[in-house]
Amino acid sequence: MSGMTESEAFEGAGSPHHLGEFGFAGDDAVVPFTVEGLDSRGRAVQLGPMLDTILARHDYPPEVASLLAEMIVLTTLLGSSLKFNGKFIAQTQTNGPVDLLVVDLTVPSSVRAYARFDAERLATARGEGKTSSAELLGNGILALTVDQGEHTQRYQGIVELNGTSLEAVAEGYFRQSEQIPTTVRLAVATIRRRAEGGGFSQGWRAGGVIAQFLPEAPDRMRQPDLPGGDAPEGSEDAALDLGEDDAWTEVKSLVGTVHPSELTDPEVGVERLLFRLFHERGVRVFEATRMLDDCTCSRERIKEVLSNFTAEEIQDSVENGQIDVTCEFCSTHYSFAPEEFER
């Protein structure tokens, strides 16, 4: 399909999308895509105002904000593919300076996120120049939870975090748990923008793309296991690549050429990036899913939780004559009178 125009490259299945004739998804929207010529599909996103609002709410140090932004991008890419009413939760628990990240996506589009960190350990890591994602997280686990609500059983997949990036961890999860060849790219950046009243302010942007090899023909499926001795000595990953389909090798190579700035630059945009990568193979984009900064906390929900406390626990929670609760995700403050929980 070489030689096709940008307009032809973005003809969506069932709902034609022609570049220049339809509105681009823009910021804060996950765009599904397929590359039929390579038996692959995926999703791509650029996050802007929604991400900036979430991060600014907590005034995180830049290193923590950047790491949480990566986690938010990854969660939106993974969770937006789910077709049910419920929650998709990504959570890390590690021994690094940033020991907890939680991103909660209420399907299809409500996002909230939170990070916990040790300020002293973070300062030490900064002084030693150890502020990569892998170094800030350290060792631990990444748990991916699918919760479809009442009367259903939660599904949770757990993958080890052992000093690798979130990109590598996500790829490993799909390779080992789902047996789906997957490649992931994530990027975070800050931009200067003109502030009201003059001057400039800093704003956060992030982006990502996930592509997966999902051939329909059985003879194109990757061979899962090969007998020992086929990989050259000293090549740790060589055995994993033996017998790999040429189409998937091409997808990985193309996605590997993406520069981090392309994932965050609003002048590039998701659709143009996908065109740059896959136009020779024929890429189709589909209706985007809008991502919203939308915490699910409420006074009623928190009161319901407090109603399960014992009388002693309620009394211990009282300060200055009232019970104060602040949502860790959105920082909304709620106050209750102890009398509301008298039994």
C-alpha positions in Angstrom: 0.0 0.0 0.0 3.0 2.3 -0.6 2.3 5.6 -2.2 -1.0 6.2 -0.5 -1.9 9.7 0.6 -2.4 10.9 4.2 -6.2 11.1 3.4 -6.3 7.5 2.3 -4.2 6.3 5.2 -6.8 7.4 7.7 -9.8 5.7 6.3 -11.5 4.1 9.3 -13.3 0.8 9.1 -17.1 1.4 9.0 -16.6 5.1 9.7 -14.2 6.6 7.2 -11.8 9.1 8.7 -9.9 11.3 6.2 -7.0 13.4 7.3 -8.1 17.0 6.9 -11.8 16.1 6.7 -12.4 15.1 10.3 -11.5 16.6 13.6 -8.3 15.3 15.1 -8.6 13.7 18.5 -6.3 16.3 20.1 -5.2 16.1 23.7 -6.6 13.8 26.3 -8.1 11.3 23.9 -7.0 7.7 23.3 -7.0 6.8 19.6 -7.3 3.1 18.6 -5.6 2.0 15.3 -5.0 -1.0 13.2 -2.3 -1.8 10.7 -3.9 -4.6 8.7 -0.9 -5.1 6.5 1.2 -6.0 9.5 -1.6 -7.9 11.5 -1.2 -5.4 14.3 -3.3 -3.0 16.3 -2.9 -0.6 19.1 -3.7 2.7 20.8 -2.0 6.1 21.0 -2.6 9.1 23.2 -1.3 12.6 24.0 -2.3 14.0 27.4 -2.3 17.7 28.1 -4.8 19.7 30.2 -6.2 16.7 32.0 -2.7 15.5 33.0 -1.6 19.0 34.0 -4.6 19.4 36.3 -4.0 16.1 38.1 -0.3 16.8 38.7 -0.7 20.4 39.7 -3.3 19.5 42.3 -0.6 17.8 44.5 2.4 20.0 43.7 4.6 17.0 43.3 8.4 17.3 42.9 9.2 17.2 39.1 10.7 13.7 39.3 7.6 12.3 41.0 5.2 14.2 38.7 7.0 12.8 35.6 6.9 9.2 36.9 3.2 9.5 37.8 2.5 11.0 34.3 4.1 7.9 32.7 1.9 5.7 34.8 -1.2 7.7 33.8 -0.3 7.3 30.1 0.2 3.6 30.5 -3.1 3.1 32.4 -5.1 5.0 29.8 -3.6 3.0 27.0 -4.3 -0.3 28.7 -7.7 0.5 30.3 -9.3 2.2 27.4 -9.4 -1.1 25.5 -11.8 -2.6 28.0 -15.5 -3.0 27.1 -17.4 -3.0 30.4 -18.6 -0.7 33.1 -16.1 -0.9 35.9 -12.6 0.0 36.9 -9.1 -0.7 35.7 -6.5 0.0 38.4 -2.7 0.1 38.0 -0.7 0.2 41.2 3.0 -0.1 42.0 4.3 -1.1 45.4 8.1 -0.8 45.6 11.1 -0.1 47.8 12.3 3.0 45.9 12.0 6.7 46.8 8.6 6.6 45.1 7.1 3.6 46.8 3.5 3.9 45.6 1.8 4.9 42.4 -2.0 4.4 41.9 -3.9 5.2 38.7 -7.6 4.4 38.8 -9.6 4.5 35.5 -13.3 4.2 35.7 -14.2 2.8 32.3 -14.4 4.4 29.8 -12.9 7.7 30.7 -12.7 8.9 34.3 -9.1 9.1 35.6 -7.7 9.8 39.0 -4.1 9.3 40.2 -1.9 9.5 43.3 1.8 9.1 44.2 3.5 8.6 47.5 7.2 9.3 48.0 9.8 9.8 50.7 11.1 13.3 50.4 14.5 12.6 52.1 15.2 9.5 49.9 14.1 11.5 46.8 16.6 14.3 47.7 19.3 11.7 48.1 18.5 10.1 44.7 18.4 13.6 43.1 21.9 14.4 44.5 23.2 11.1 43.2 21.7 11.6 39.8 19.5 8.5 40.1 16.2 9.8 39.0 15.2 7.6 36.1 11.8 5.8 36.4 13.5 2.5 37.2 15.7 4.1 39.9 12.9 6.0 41.5 10.7 2.9 41.7 13.3 0.3 42.7 12.1 -3.3 43.2 8.6 -4.4 43.8 5.5 -5.2 41.9 3.0 -3.7 39.4 -0.5 -4.9 39.9 -3.1 -4.5 37.1 -6.7 -5.0 38.4 -9.9 -5.4 36.5 -13.0 -4.8 38.7 -16.4 -5.1 36.9 -18.3 -4.2 40.0 -20.7 -6.1 42.3 -21.4 -9.8 41.8 -18.2 -10.3 39.7 -14.8 -11.6 40.6 -11.8 -9.2 40.4 -9.1 -10.2 38.0 -5.5 -9.1 39.0 -2.3 -9.6 37.1 1.0 -9.0 38.9 4.3 -8.4 37.3 7.7 -7.9 39.0 9.4 -4.5 39.0 13.1 -5.2 39.2 14.8 -2.0 38.1 13.3 -1.8 34.6 11.2 0.9 33.0 7.4 0.9 32.9 7.6 0.3 29.2 9.7 -2.9 29.6 7.4 -4.1 32.5 4.3 -3.6 30.4 5.8 -5.5 27.5 6.9 -8.3 29.8 3.4 -8.6 31.3 1.8 -9.1 27.9 4.5 -11.5 26.7 4.3 -13.7 29.8 0.7 -13.4 31.1 -1.3 -12.8 27.9 1.2 -14.3 25.4 0.7 -11.3 23.1 3.8 -9.7 21.5 3.6 -6.0 22.6 5.7 -2.9 22.2 5.2 0.2 24.3 6.6 3.8 24.1 6.0 6.4 26.8 7.2 10.0 27.1 6.7 13.0 29.4 7.7 16.6 28.9 7.1 20.1 30.3 6.2 23.1 28.1 6.3 26.8 28.7 3.0 28.6 28.0 1.9 32.2 28.4 0.2 32.8 31.7 -2.8 35.1 32.3 -1.6 38.5 33.3 1.7 38.1 31.5 4.8 35.9 32.0 5.1 32.2 31.5 4.2 29.1 33.4 5.2 25.4 33.1 2.7 22.8 31.9 2.9 19.0 31.7 2.4 16.9 28.6 2.8 13.2 28.1 2.1 10.7 25.4 2.4 7.0 24.5 1.7 4.3 22.0 1.1 0.6 22.4 1.2 -1.8 19.5 0.4 -5.5 19.6 0.8 -8.4 17.1 -2.6 -10.2 16.7 -2.6 -12.2 13.5 -5.8 -14.2 12.6 -3.9 -16.9 10.7 -2.6 -19.6 13.0 0.5 -20.1 10.8 1.5 -16.5 11.5 1.4 -16.9 15.3 4.8 -16.6 16.9 6.2 -20.0 18.1 6.0 -19.8 21.9 8.9 -22.1 22.8 12.0 -23.3 21.0 14.4 -26.1 22.0 17.5 -25.1 23.9 20.7 -24.4 22.0 19.2 -22.4 19.2 20.2 -19.0 20.6 23.8 -17.8 20.3 25.7 -18.0 23.5 25.8 -14.7 25.4 22.6 -13.5 23.7 20.0 -13.3 26.5 17.1 -12.3 24.3 18.1 -14.1 21.1 15.9 -17.1 21.9 12.9 -14.9 22.2 13.4 -13.5 18.8 14.0 -16.8 16.9 11.1 -17.5 14.7 9.5 -14.1 15.2 7.2 -13.0 12.4 8.7 -10.5 9.9 5.5 -8.3 10.2 6.0 -8.0 14.0 9.7 -7.3 13.6 8.7 -4.4 11.3 6.2 -3.1 13.8 8.7 -3.1 16.6 11.3 -1.4 14.4 8.9 1.3 13.3 7.7 2.1 16.8 11.3 2.0 18.0 12.0 5.0 15.8 9.6 7.3 17.7 11.4 10.2 19.3 10.0 11.1 22.8 9.3 14.6 21.5 6.9 13.2 18.9 4.8 11.7 21.6 4.3 15.0 23.5 4.4 17.6 20.7 0.9 19.0 20.1 2.0 20.1 16.6 2.6 16.4 15.7 -0.6 14.9 17.2 -1.5 11.3 17.4 -2.9 10.9 13.8 0.1 12.4 12.1 2.5 10.3 14.2 0.6 7.1 13.2 0.7 8.2 9.6 4.5 8.8 9.8 5.0 5.3 11.2 2.6 3.1 9.2 1.4 4.9 6.1 3.2 2.5 3.7 1.3 -0.4 5.3 -2.1 1.2 5.6 -3.1 2.5 9.0 -6.7 3.0 10.1 -7.8 5.1 13.1 -11.1 4.8 15.0 -13.3 6.8 17.3 -11.2 8.2 20.1 -12.0 7.8 23.8 -11.9 11.1 25.7 -10.0 11.0 29.1 -11.3 13.1 31.9 -9.9 14.3 35.3 -12.9 12.9 37.2 -12.4 11.6 40.7 -15.2 9.2 41.9 -15.1 10.3 45.5 -18.2 12.0 47.1 -19.5 12.9 50.5 -22.0 10.0 50.3 -19.3 7.4 49.5 -17.0 8.6 52.3 -19.8 8.7 54.8 -20.7 5.1 53.8 -17.1 4.1 54.6 -17.1 5.9 58.0 -20.4 4.3 58.8 -18.6 1.0 59.0 -16.2 2.3 61.7 -16.8 1.2 65.3 -17.8 3.8 67.9 -14.3 3.8 69.2 -12.8 4.3 65.8 -15.2 7.2 65.1 -14.2 8.8 68.4 -10.5 8.4 67.6 -11.1 10.2 64.3 -12.6 13.3 65.9 -10.4 16.4 65.9 -11.6 19.8 67.0 -15.1 18.5 67.3 -15.4 17.1 63.7 -14.1 14.3 61.4 -12.1 15.6 58.5 -11.3 13.5 55.5 -9.3 14.5 52.4 -9.3 12.5 49.2 -5.8 11.4 48.4 -6.6 11.5 44.7 -8.3 14.9 44.1 -7.5 16.6 47.5 -11.2 17.4 48.1 -11.9 18.0 51.8 -14.9 16.6 53.6 -16.1 17.4 57.1 -18.5 15.3 59.2 -20.1 15.8 62.7 -19.5 12.8 65.0 -23.3 12.8 65.6 -23.9 11.7 62.0 -22.5 8.3 63.0 -24.2 7.7 66.4 -25.7 4.3 66.6 
